[in-house]
Amino acid sequence: MGVTGRRRRVRGKDGAWVNEDEYYGGRVISHDVVERHADDAGARRHADDPDYSDSGGSSDGTRRKRRRQRGNGRVSSSEFRLIPCRAFGAGEAPFAVRIAAGALVLMDLHAHLMYTEIIGLLGGQFNPATRTVDVEIAFPCNSTSTTTECEMDPASEVEARRVFNATQRHVVGWFHSHPTFEATPSVRDIHNQHAYQTLCRRADGTEPFIGIIVSPPGSSGAHGVSDISVFYVPQGTPGADDNEPFSLAYEVTGRDTVPVDLVDTMVQLIETHAGMVHRANLAKSFRRNDAAPALDKLVASMRSHWADTARPLWDDAVATRLRPLLLRYFSSDPLNACIIELVL
């Protein structure tokens, strides 16, 4: 019998011992459970994977991966399969969507701070006369995140609703991140969106509630700029698992002015995540072949949301308040991320 090499074992976030190569700090399990190395984030697409099928079929390789151990039980990997969004035809969209630039910037920052998924709620207004959903602010929520899912902390959700009510806003959507893969909803995302829409259904049958996915790897726009997509699940199909997601186009508002309280909110968000186990190391390159650190990529992505007239003020805020904090708290790997054990 050959001699097996010594394998590093670490404690995951749930306290269970796992092989280091299965730990989130080294590898990432996406919603369709195809493992990808963090340094290759965004470099490979599902279309390039022989085990991926957006039609719901599965190859032999996928069937071998069909179930993964997570937490205290086993969950079908089909919940994390990505379902490409369809496009509405002309005049078919249930409503128009407008999103404030400040909300996009805050979601973009939040998505870059963690290697695990992040989640939050969107506050704003729905105008039934113009059939328009206006997303005015984003509220980052606390969560219980793993390599494959993100659950919103109930207390954080209550706080978000309190803040919205205090400013005469309503919950008009939710957002979460896909840290290393495209901004396409999974089966579970679609199920959650369907449930949220049902809770927000108005007397006239309208469901003014949207889902937003932030994908830091990007690919559809300028290099380094995150992909941010909006999706919706139309009514008409009885079972949530059978519903198809549709993409919604959106207009960006408030690009000319940086809200006075936005930078303060971002500072608080950075400081809140500074001690978290799975916080990102922004001093590393975002992709293996990138020369620039992930911090530069984040700064460029956030800057893209503003109009030229707002960028001088924004650049000053980044240089004097945000970048120093990010360099201080997010430029190294957490020392307390795991406890290392050597086993034969």
PyMOL commands that set and color helices and strands:
alter all, ss='L'
color gray80, all
select helices_A, chain A and resi 20-22+38-40+46-48+60-64+77-80+101-113+154-166+187-199+240-242+262-273+294-303+311-329
alter helices_A, ss='H'
color red, helices_A
select strands_A, chain A and resi 7-11+17-19+27-29+35-37+67-70+73-76+86-87+96-100+119-127+132-141+143-145+150-152+170-177+210-215+227-232+246-247+251-253+340-343
alter strands_A, ss='S'
color yellow, strands_A
deselect
rebuild
show_as cartoon
